Amino acid sequence: MTPLIEKRSSMAGPPPLFYVVDDDAVTRLMLSRFLRQLGYEVVELTDGSGFLRALDERRPDVVLMDAKMPVMNGFDACASMKKQPEMEHIPVLMITGLHDDESVDLAYAVGAADFITKPIHWAILRNRVRYLLRAIEAERQLHLAAGVFENTNEGIVVTNPEAVIQSVNPAFERITGYSEREALGRNMNLLRSGRHPGGFYLEMWRGLKENHRWQGEIWNRRKNGEIYPQWVNISAIRSPHGEVVNYIGVFSDLTAIKESERSLLFLSGHDILTELPNRHRFHERLEQTLVEARWQEGMVGVMHLDLDRFKLINETMGHDVGDALLVQVANRLAKPIPGIGTLGRLGGDEFGVILPKITHSDEVAHVARELLASLSQPFLADGVELFVGSSIGIGIFPLDGDSVKILMKNTDAALSHAKLLGRNNFQFYRAELNTSSMARMLLETSMRNALERNEFCLHYQPQISLQTGKLVGAEALLRWIHPSNGMISPGDFIPLAEETGLIVPIGRWALETACKQAKRWEEARLPLIRIAVNLSGIQFRQPDFTDVVTHILGETGLSHHWLELELTESIAMGDMEDTMTKLTTLSDVDVRLAIDDFGTGFSSLSYLKRYPIDTLKIDQSFVRNCTTDPEDAAIVKAFINLAHSLGLSVIAEGVETEAQLRFLRDHDCDEVQGFYYSRPLTPEVFTELLESHQRQERALAATWKTGRTSQG
């Protein structure tokens, strides 16, 4: 559940109601499905006229409306609604083309609150929607602020859109030293301190224009020339037509707070020797991090480090040498820790690390390995080389504790375990995570040698034409047969191969092997079929990718049109200029191109128009429920129809039942693959399948010839 819905669910009343107005069935369906997954209620409408009629029955909280529609477009519909005083407050999020600047300008002109471009980026849409819903628990705050305008201790200033001061309150006069008479009619740059670069104000104005609000810390100058810090909240006030008519700035003088903070943070929050957060501040930051993680349903990694052999060095060489060593240790430990992480000195030779926003324990293990490596080189103190190692205990929130106290207790237990195992190592509190981390490290080591040891192989899954029932293609699927662990699932090693970059040589091997196999089938005079090979995004982004493909085709002698390269939507939606260049180069030499797992990414058809794509592969997650889930059925039908309208062939993945096959055939899907026909087969078994199909075709041809002869 998202934070927004969590807040809403604790309040009385129904969820927010959204009107989705779009004549395009796929866009409307995907938008509605997306909003419902966020917990909102959705009403779907197909044009502006129907939208206006629906307003008489029920008023929405937010409207998502396509700019260009038949019957009545979004601009006219938005303008008509805004003319009605009782509905002018309803925010409209206009949907426009990616480079349609004219529509963006017109959207704001008719009163739209914001816009979203096609292809729709779902993360941006989610945050735009949240903003719109928050903009209303914001207008109330502005009204409340106006009520206490004269009496608040915070400075308040109202400007026009060009930042010319129109009104100030008494606190403004007290903080800045400028009277109301001196300030009115002057530009806000009257207060500029000169401490910020010009880009700072450009970014502030950009944020105001895009989001209609900005907050942050600014250094300004009083009338007497004194430079002082302020915390500023700026909000835009807009007319019923959406135009900014005023900015309201509310600010607090941070001078006293800053001075107190500097002293308190240093004296009570930091270790004087290393200048790192001390135990108290470390626990405070950990508490704050856990609060944020609970809200975001995230994970946090915590480490407790204890230096090996430090006590001996401190006692034999003196505290001065020990202190110098601790400073060097702190500097080394800080380097491998990500910017959002925290390194603290917990006392003596103990250090702590907080790693927020992790998604997997492997991330923590990676940092732990780097920390140990950073301490492996000798230190120089008082002209003497010193060697220290470290034992590290690791705890994971929320698995190993839901509070600072419990989490640190369990992390300490993991540290004790690390010391018992011989020091200079790290251990998780949960034994299974230690096993997982070690297994991952061993898997990576094995994978680096797997290519030269010929442990990889390709299996081939048949692709069947629904019109003829013939075998027309095969998807080459990578398999790893480990000498001791047996068959390793692609889901276990492909992500690791991508993370380490090994996917590039492995992907090249797979492409070359598939082309060689296809050529062998051709030379054996077996039925000619298309070979589909999956691409990794890292592999595709290599500068020499197209050269590698054409070189392999030249070396193997395979006719180019028998090779099909499968790209995921994330590859297609990457650097569009580079993607277009590479795909055009491949298409020009007759290599076929397919979009794999269609519908699981951005799901925009706009790039299908631009790129020279031949085939669209419908992801098995939609096929699986196409006979039981009306939404999935509608999506599959829409994908097929729209792909055909663009001249693309369609293949459905994951077909496992007769009902699924019948559904796809009834709705003109071109090809299918899945367990209903066959699992992925070894080259030898697939060769037998080709031979069987060849015998069947020859027998059919002979029967047809005999029949013609007898008729003659």
C-alpha positions in Angstrom: 0.0 0.0 0.0 1.4 3.4 -0.9 1.9 6.1 1.7 -0.9 8.2 0.2 -3.5 5.4 0.4 -2.3 4.5 3.9 -3.2 8.0 5.1 -6.5 8.0 3.3 -7.5 4.6 4.5 -7.4 5.8 8.1 -9.9 8.6 7.4 -13.7 8.3 7.1 -15.2 8.4 3.6 -14.7 6.7 0.2 -11.5 6.6 -1.8 -10.8 9.4 -4.2 -12.8 9.2 -7.4 -11.0 9.6 -10.8 -12.6 10.2 -14.2 -10.5 8.7 -17.0 -11.5 10.3 -20.3 -9.8 8.8 -23.3 -11.0 7.5 -26.7 -8.1 5.0 -26.9 -9.2 1.8 -25.3 -5.8 0.5 -24.4 -4.7 3.8 -22.8 -8.0 4.1 -20.9 -7.8 0.5 -19.7 -4.1 0.7 -18.6 -4.8 4.1 -16.8 -7.8 2.7 -15.0 -6.0 -0.4 -14.0 -3.1 1.6 -12.7 -5.3 3.9 -10.6 -7.3 1.0 -9.2 -4.1 -0.7 -8.1 -3.3 2.5 -6.1 -6.7 2.2 -4.3 -8.7 4.8 -6.2 -12.2 4.5 -7.6 -12.3 5.0 -11.4 -15.0 5.9 -13.9 -14.1 5.4 -17.6 -15.4 7.8 -20.3 -14.7 7.9 -24.0 -15.0 11.6 -25.0 -15.5 15.1 -23.6 -19.2 15.2 -24.3 -19.9 12.1 -22.2 -17.6 13.5 -19.5 -19.7 16.7 -19.2 -22.9 14.6 -18.9 -21.3 12.4 -16.3 -20.6 15.5 -14.1 -24.3 16.0 -13.6 -24.6 12.6 -11.9 -21.4 12.6 -9.9 -18.4 14.9 -9.2 -14.9 13.4 -9.4 -12.0 14.4 -7.2 -9.5 14.3 -10.2 -9.9 14.1 -13.9 -7.3 12.5 -16.3 -8.3 13.5 -19.8 -6.8 13.0 -23.2 -6.2 16.3 -25.0 -7.3 15.2 -28.5 -10.5 13.1 -28.8 -13.4 12.9 -31.3 -16.9 14.4 -30.5 -15.4 16.8 -28.0 -11.7 17.2 -27.2 -10.2 17.5 -23.8 -9.5 21.3 -24.0 -13.1 22.2 -24.8 -14.4 19.8 -22.1 -12.0 21.2 -19.5 -12.9 24.8 -20.4 -16.7 24.0 -20.2 -16.3 22.4 -16.7 -14.2 25.3 -15.4 -16.9 27.8 -16.4 -19.2 26.3 -13.7 -18.3 27.8 -10.3 -19.2 24.8 -8.4 -16.8 22.6 -10.4 -13.9 25.0 -11.2 -11.9 23.6 -8.3 -11.8 20.0 -9.8 -8.2 19.5 -11.0 -7.7 18.2 -14.5 -4.5 16.3 -15.5 -4.3 16.6 -19.3 -2.7 13.8 -21.4 -0.6 15.1 -24.3 1.9 13.9 -26.8 5.6 13.8 -25.8 6.6 16.8 -27.9 3.2 18.5 -28.2 4.2 21.9 -26.7 1.1 23.6 -28.2 -1.2 21.2 -26.3 0.7 21.8 -23.1 0.2 25.6 -23.4 -3.4 25.2 -24.3 -4.0 22.8 -21.4 -2.9 25.4 -18.9 -4.8 28.1 -20.8 -8.2 26.2 -20.3 -7.6 25.6 -16.6 -5.8 22.2 -16.4 -3.9 21.7 -13.2 -1.0 19.8 -14.9 -0.3 17.5 -17.7 1.3 14.1 -18.4 2.9 13.1 -21.7 2.6 10.0 -23.8 4.3 7.5 -23.6 3.0 7.5 -20.0 5.7 7.1 -17.4 3.9 5.4 -14.5 6.2 6.6 -11.7 5.7 10.2 -12.9 1.9 9.8 -13.1 1.7 8.3 -9.7 3.6 11.2 -8.2 1.5 13.8 -10.2 -1.7 12.2 -8.9 -0.4 12.3 -5.3 0.5 15.9 -5.7 -2.9 16.8 -7.1 -4.6 15.1 -4.1 -2.3 16.9 -1.7 -2.7 20.3 -3.4 -6.3 20.7 -2.0 -4.8 19.0 2.9 -2.2 22.7 1.0 -5.0 25.3 0.0 -6.6 25.0 3.4 -3.2 25.6 5.0 -2.9 28.8 2.9 -6.3 30.0 4.2 -5.2 29.2 7.7 -2.0 31.1 7.2 -3.9 34.2 6.0 -6.0 34.1 9.3 -2.9 34.4 11.4 -1.1 36.7 9.0 -0.8 39.6 11.4 0.1 37.6 14.6 2.5 34.8 13.5 6.1 34.9 14.4 7.0 33.8 10.9 7.6 36.3 8.2 5.1 36.3 5.4 5.4 38.0 2.0 3.0 38.1 -0.9 4.4 38.8 -4.4 3.0 39.0 -7.9 4.2 36.4 -10.5 7.3 38.5 -11.2 8.3 38.4 -7.5 7.4 42.0 -6.9 6.4 42.5 -3.2 2.7 43.3 -2.7 2.2 42.6 1.0 4.2 41.8 4.1 3.4 41.1 7.7 4.9 42.6 10.9 7.2 39.6 11.4 8.7 40.3 7.9 9.5 43.8 9.0 11.0 42.5 12.3 13.2 39.8 10.7 14.4 41.7 7.6 14.6 45.2 9.0 12.6 46.6 6.1 9.3 48.4 6.8 6.2 47.6 4.8 6.5 51.0 3.0 10.2 50.2 2.1 9.4 46.7 0.8 6.2 47.3 -1.2 6.8 47.5 -4.9 10.4 46.2 -4.6 11.6 42.9 -6.1 12.4 40.0 -3.7 16.0 40.2 -4.9 16.1 43.1 -2.4 17.0 40.4 0.2 19.6 38.4 -1.8 22.8 37.8 0.1 25.0 36.9 -2.9 25.9 33.7 -1.2 24.0 31.4 -3.6 25.1 30.9 -7.2 22.7 32.0 -9.9 21.7 28.4 -10.7 20.2 28.1 -7.2 17.5 30.7 -8.0 17.0 29.2 -11.5 16.3 25.8 -9.9 14.0 27.4 -7.3 11.9 29.2 -10.1 11.9 26.0 -12.2 10.5 24.1 -9.2 7.8 26.8 -8.6 6.8 26.8 -12.3 6.6 23.0 -12.5 5.2 22.2 -9.0 3.7 25.5 -7.9 5.6 25.2 -4.6 9.1 25.2 -3.2 10.7 24.9 0.2 14.3 25.0 1.3 17.0 26.9 3.2 18.1 30.3 1.9 20.7 32.8 3.1 19.3 36.3 2.8 20.6 39.8 3.8 18.9 42.1 6.3 18.6 45.9 5.8 21.6 46.4 8.0 23.7 44.1 5.8 23.8 41.1 8.1 23.5 37.7 6.2 21.3 35.2 8.0 19.7 31.8 7.2 16.0 31.3 6.6 13.8 28.3 6.1 11.3 29.3 3.4 8.1 27.7 2.1 6.8 29.3 -1.2 3.4 28.4 -2.6 1.8 29.6 -5.8 -1.8 31.0 -5.7 -3.6 30.4 -9.0 -6.6 31.8 -10.6 -9.7 29.7 -11.5 -8.1 29.3 -15.0 -4.9 27.9 -13.5 -2.7 31.0 -14.0 -0.3 31.9 -11.2 -1.5 35.3 -9.7 0.6 35.4 -6.5 3.4 33.7 -4.6 3.2 33.4 -0.8 6.4 33.0 1.1 6.5 32.0 4.7 9.9 32.0 6.4 11.6 31.6 9.7 14.8 33.1 10.9 17.2 30.2 11.6 20.0 32.3 13.0 19.7 31.3 16.6 18.8 27.7 15.7 21.9 27.4 13.4 24.2 28.7 16.2 22.7 26.3 18.7 22.8 23.4 16.2 26.5 23.9 15.4 27.3 23.7 19.1 25.0 20.9 20.0 25.8 18.8 17.0 29.5 19.0 17.7 29.4 18.6 21.5 26.6 16.1 21.9 26.2 14.5 18.5 29.7 13.9 17.2 32.9 12.1 18.2 35.6 14.8 18.7 38.4 12.6 17.5 37.0 11.3 14.2 34.2 13.9 13.8 31.8 11.0 13.1 28.3 10.7 14.7 28.7 9.3 18.2 26.7 6.5 19.7 23.8 8.8 20.7 23.6 10.5 17.3 24.0 7.2 15.5 21.0 5.7 17.4 19.0 8.9 16.6 19.7 8.6 12.9 18.9 4.9 13.0 15.6 5.6 14.7 14.8 8.2 12.1 15.8 5.8 9.3 13.6 3.1 10.7 10.6 5.5 10.9 11.1 6.3 7.2 11.5 2.6 6.3 8.3 1.7 8.2 6.4 4.3 6.2 7.9 3.2 2.9 7.8 -0.5 3.8 11.5 -0.6 3.0 14.6 -2.4 4.4 17.6 -1.1 6.4 21.0 -2.7 6.9 22.9 -2.1 10.1 26.5 -3.1 10.8 28.5 -3.2 14.0 32.3 -3.2 13.4 35.0 -4.0 15.9 38.6 -3.6 15.0 40.8 -6.7 15.4 44.1 -6.3 17.4 43.4 -2.6 18.2 43.6 -3.1 22.0 47.1 -4.6 21.6 48.3 -1.6 19.5 46.8 0.9 21.9 48.4 -0.7 24.9 51.9 -1.2 23.4 52.3 1.9 21.4 50.3 4.4 23.4 47.0 6.2 23.1 48.4 8.9 20.7 49.2 6.2 18.1 45.9 4.5 18.8 44.0 7.8 18.2 45.9 8.5 15.0 45.1 5.0 13.8 41.4 5.5 14.6 41.3 8.6 12.5 42.8 6.8 9.5 40.4 3.9 10.0 37.4 6.3 10.0 38.6 7.9 6.8 39.0 4.5 5.0 35.6 3.2 6.3 33.8 6.2 5.0 34.8 5.7 1.3 32.8 2.5 0.5 29.6 3.7 2.2 27.0 5.2 -0.1 26.1 8.8 0.2 22.8 8.1 1.9 24.5 5.8 4.4 25.8 6.8 7.9 29.1 5.9 9.5 29.4 6.5 13.2 31.9 5.8 16.0 30.1 3.9 18.8 33.0 4.2 21.2 36.6 2.8 21.6 37.4 0.8 18.4 33.7 0.2 17.6 32.0 1.7 14.5 28.5 1.5 13.2 27.0 1.7 9.7 23.4 2.4 8.6 22.4 1.5 5.0 18.9 2.8 4.3 16.7 1.9 1.3 18.2 -1.5 0.5 16.3 -4.0 -1.5 18.3 -7.1 -0.8 20.7 -8.4 1.8 23.4 -8.8 -0.9 23.7 -5.0 -1.0 24.8 -5.0 2.6 27.1 -8.0 2.0 28.8 -6.1 -0.8 29.5 -3.0 1.4 30.8 -5.3 4.2 33.2 -6.9 1.8 34.4 -3.5 0.7 34.8 -2.4 4.3 37.0 -5.4 5.0 39.0 -4.8 1.9 39.6 -1.1 2.8 41.2 -2.2 6.1 43.4 -4.9 4.5 46.2 -2.5 3.5 48.7 -1.4 6.2 48.3 1.8 8.2 51.2 4.2 8.9 51.2 5.7 12.4 54.3 7.3 14.1 56.4 5.9 11.3 55.3 2.3 12.0 53.3 0.1 9.7 50.3 -1.3 11.5 47.8 -4.0 10.4 44.3 -4.2 11.7 41.3 -6.2 10.5 37.7 -6.1 11.5 34.8 -8.3 12.5 31.4 -7.2 11.3 28.0 -8.1 12.6 25.0 -7.4 10.3 21.3 -7.0 11.1 18.5 -6.3 8.7 15.4 -4.3 9.5 12.6 -5.5 9.8 13.8 -9.1 9.7 16.1 -8.8 12.7 14.2 -6.3 14.8 11.6 -3.6 14.6 13.3 -1.2 17.0 16.7 0.3 17.5 17.2 -1.6 20.7 16.3 -5.0 19.4 18.1 -4.4 16.0 21.4 -3.4 17.7 21.2 -6.3 20.2 20.9 -8.8 17.3 23.6 -7.0 15.3 25.9 -7.3 18.4 25.1 -11.0 18.5 26.1 -11.3 14.8 29.4 -9.5 15.6 30.2 -12.0 18.4 29.5 -14.8 16.0 32.0 -13.2 13.5 34.7 -13.0 16.1 34.2 -16.7 17.1 34.7 -17.6 13.4 38.2 -16.3 13.4 37.7 -12.5 13.0 38.2 -10.5 9.8 34.9 -11.6 8.4 31.2 -10.5 8.5 28.2 -12.4 9.7 24.5 -11.8 9.4 22.3 -12.3 12.4 20.3 -14.7 10.4 22.3 -17.8 9.4 20.4 -18.3 6.2 21.6 -14.9 5.0 25.2 -15.8 5.5 24.5 -18.9 3.5 22.8 -16.9 0.8 25.7 -14.3 0.7 28.3 -17.1 0.4 26.3 -18.9 -2.2 26.0 -15.8 -4.3 29.7 -15.2 -4.1 30.4 -18.8 -5.1 27.9 -18.6 -7.9 29.6 -15.5 -9.3 33.0 -17.3 -9.1 31.6 -20.3 -10.9 29.9 -18.3 -13.6 33.1 -16.5 -14.5 34.5 -19.9 -15.4 31.4 -21.4 -16.9 31.9 -20.1 -20.5 35.4 -21.6 -20.9 34.2 -24.8 -19.3 31.3 -25.1 -21.8 28.8 -25.3 -19.0 26.2 -23.1 -20.8 23.8 -24.5 -23.4 20.7 -23.4 -25.3 17.3 -25.1 -25.3 14.8 -24.2 -28.0 11.0 -23.7 -27.5 8.9 -24.2 -30.6 6.8 -21.4 -32.0 3.6 -22.5 -33.8 1.6 -20.7 -36.5 -2.1 -20.6 -35.5 -3.1 -20.3 -39.2 -1.3 -23.3 -40.5 -0.4 -25.3 -37.4 3.2 -25.5 -38.6 6.4 -25.0 -36.7 7.7 -21.6 -37.8 10.2 -20.6 -35.2 12.1 -21.3 -32.0 13.1 -19.2 -29.0 16.6 -19.9 -27.8 16.7 -20.1 -24.0 19.9 -20.0 -22.0 20.6 -22.8 -19.6 23.5 -23.4 -17.2 24.4 -26.9 -16.2 26.7 -26.7 -13.2 29.1 -29.6 -12.8 28.1 -30.2 -9.2 24.8 -28.3 -8.7 23.1 -29.4 -11.9 20.7 -27.2 -13.8 20.7 -23.6 -12.4 17.6 -21.6 -13.0 18.1 -18.5 -15.3 16.3 -16.5 -12.7 19.2 -17.2 -10.3 22.1 -16.4 -12.5 20.8 -13.9 -15.2 20.4 -11.0 -12.8 23.8 -11.7 -11.3 25.3 -11.9 -14.8 23.8 -8.5 -15.6 25.0 -7.0 -12.3 28.6 -8.2 -12.9 28.7 -7.4 -16.7 29.2 -11.1 -17.5 26.0 -11.0 -19.5 27.9 -9.3 -22.4 30.2 -12.3 -23.2 27.5 -14.8 -22.2 25.0 -13.0 -24.5 27.4 -13.0 -27.4 28.0 -16.8 -26.9 24.2 -17.4 -26.9 23.7 -15.4 -30.1 26.6 -17.1 -31.9 25.5 -20.6 -30.7 21.9 -20.1 -31.8 23.0 -18.9 -35.3 25.4 -21.9 -35.6 22.6 -24.3 -34.7 20.2 -22.7 -37.1 22.8 -23.0 -39.9 23.3 -26.7 -39.0 19.6 -27.3 -39.4 19.6 -25.5 -42.7 22.6 -27.5 -44.0 20.8 -30.7 -42.9 17.9 -29.6 -45.2 15.5 -29.5 -42.3 12.5 -27.1 -42.4 13.7 -23.5 -42.2 12.6 -21.7 -39.1 13.2 -18.4 -37.4 15.5 -18.4 -34.4 14.6 -15.8 -31.7 17.4 -14.7 -29.3 16.8 -12.6 -26.1 18.9 -9.5 -25.5 20.0 -7.9 -22.3 19.8 -4.1 -22.0 23.5 -4.1 -21.0 24.3 -6.1 -24.1 22.3 -3.9 -26.4 23.8 -0.7 -25.1 27.4 -1.8 -26.0 28.7 0.6 -28.7 29.7 -2.3 -31.0 26.5 -4.3 -30.6 25.3 -4.1 -34.2 28.9 -4.9 -35.4 28.9 -8.0 -33.2 25.5 -9.2 -34.6 26.5 -8.7 -38.3 29.9 -10.3 -37.7 28.3 -13.4 -36.1 25.9 -13.7 -39.0 28.8 -13.4 -41.5 30.9 -16.0 -39.6 28.1 -18.5 -39.3 26.6 -18.0 -42.8 23.1 -17.8 -41.5 20.7 -15.8 -43.7 19.9 -12.7 -41.8 16.1 -13.0 -42.0 16.1 -16.2 -40.1 17.4 -14.4 -37.0 15.0 -12.5 -34.7 16.3 -10.4 -31.8 14.0 -10.0 -28.8 14.2 -6.6 -26.9 12.4 -5.8 -23.7 10.3 -2.7 -23.5 12.9 -1.2 -21.1 15.5 -1.4 -23.8 13.1 0.2 -26.4 12.3 3.0 -24.0 16.0 3.8 -23.2 18.1 6.2 -25.2 15.7 6.6 -28.1 18.2 8.1 -30.5 20.8 5.4 -29.9 18.1 2.7 -30.0 16.7 4.0 -33.3 20.2 4.0 -34.9 20.9 0.4 -33.8 17.5 -1.0 -34.7 17.5 0.7 -38.1 20.9 -0.7 -38.8 19.8 -4.2 -38.0 16.5 -3.9 -39.9 18.3 -2.7 -43.0 20.2 -5.9 -43.1 17.0 -8.0 -42.7 17.4 -9.0 -39.1 13.9 -9.4 -37.6 13.1 -7.4 -34.4 10.6 -8.3 -31.7 9.4 -6.6 -28.5 9.4 -9.2 -25.7 7.2 -9.3 -22.6 4.9 -6.5 -24.1 2.6 -4.9 -21.6 4.9 -5.2 -18.5 6.9 -2.0 -19.1 5.7 1.5 -20.1 3.2 -0.1 -22.5 3.3 2.7 -25.0 2.6 2.1 -28.6 4.3 5.3 -29.7 7.7 3.7 -30.0 6.3 0.9 -32.0 5.4 3.4 -34.7 8.9 4.9 -34.7 11.0 1.7 -34.5 11.3 -0.9 -37.3 9.7 -3.6 -35.2 8.4 -6.8 -36.8 6.8 -8.7 -34.0 5.1 -8.1 -30.7 5.3 -10.8 -28.0 2.4 -10.7 -25.5 3.7 -11.4 -22.0 2.6 -14.7 -20.4 1.2 -12.8 -17.4 -1.6 -11.6 -19.6 -2.0 -14.8 -21.5 -2.3 -16.8 -18.2 -5.6 -15.2 -17.2 -7.0 -14.2 -20.6 -9.8 -16.8 -20.3 -10.7 -15.9 -16.7 -9.9 -12.3 -16.2 -12.0 -9.8 -18.4 -9.4 -7.1 -18.0 -6.5 -9.4 -19.2 -8.8 -10.6 -22.0 -9.5 -7.0 -23.1 -5.8 -6.2 -22.9 -4.7 -9.1 -25.1 -7.4 -8.4 -27.7 -6.4 -4.7 -27.8 -2.7 -5.6 -28.1 -3.5 -7.9 -31.1 -5.7 -5.4 -32.9 -3.4 -2.5 -32.4 -0.3 -4.4 -33.3 -2.0 -5.6 -36.5 -3.0 -2.1 -37.3 0.6 -1.2 -37.2 1.6 -4.1 -39.5 3.2 -6.2 -36.7 2.8 -9.9 -36.2 1.8 -11.1 -32.7 3.1 -14.1 -30.8 1.7 -15.0 -27.3 3.9 -16.6 -24.7 3.1 -19.0 -22.0 0.2 -20.8 -23.7 -0.6 -23.8 -21.5 -4.3 -24.8 -22.1 -6.7 -25.5 -24.9 -8.9 -22.7 -23.7 -6.1 -20.2 -24.0 -5.2 -21.5 -27.5 -8.8 -21.2 -28.6 -9.1 -17.7 -27.3 -5.9 -16.6 -29.1 -7.0 -18.2 -32.3 -10.4 -16.7 -32.2 -8.9 -13.2 -31.8 -6.4 -13.6 -34.7 -3.2 -14.0 -32.8 -0.5 -15.1 -35.3 1.7 -17.4 -33.3 2.0 -19.1 -29.9 4.5 -20.8 -27.8 4.2 -22.5 -24.4 4.0 -25.8 -22.6 0.7 -26.6 -24.4 2.9 -27.5 -27.4 6.3 -28.1 -25.9 8.7 -27.2 -23.2 12.1 -25.9 -24.2 14.0 -28.8 -25.9 17.7 -29.7 -26.2 19.2 -29.2 -29.6 19.1 -33.0 -30.2 15.4 -33.4 -29.3 14.5 -30.2 -31.3 16.3 -31.7 -34.3 14.1 -34.8 -33.9 11.0 -32.5 -33.8 12.1 -30.8 -37.1 12.7 -34.2 -38.7 9.2 -35.3 -37.6 7.6 -32.2 -39.0 9.5 -32.7 -42.3 8.2 -36.3 -42.6 4.7 -35.1 -41.9 4.9 -32.4 -44.6 6.4 -34.9 -47.1 3.6 -37.4 -46.4 1.0 -34.7 -46.8 2.5 -33.5 -50.0 2.6 -37.1 -51.3 -1.1 -37.6 -50.4 -2.0 -34.4 -52.1 -0.1 -35.4 -55.3 -1.7 -38.9 -55.3 -5.1 -37.4 -55.1 -4.4 -35.0 -57.9 -3.1 -37.8 -60.1 -6.2 -40.0 -59.4 -8.5 -37.1 -60.3 -6.7 -36.5 -63.5 
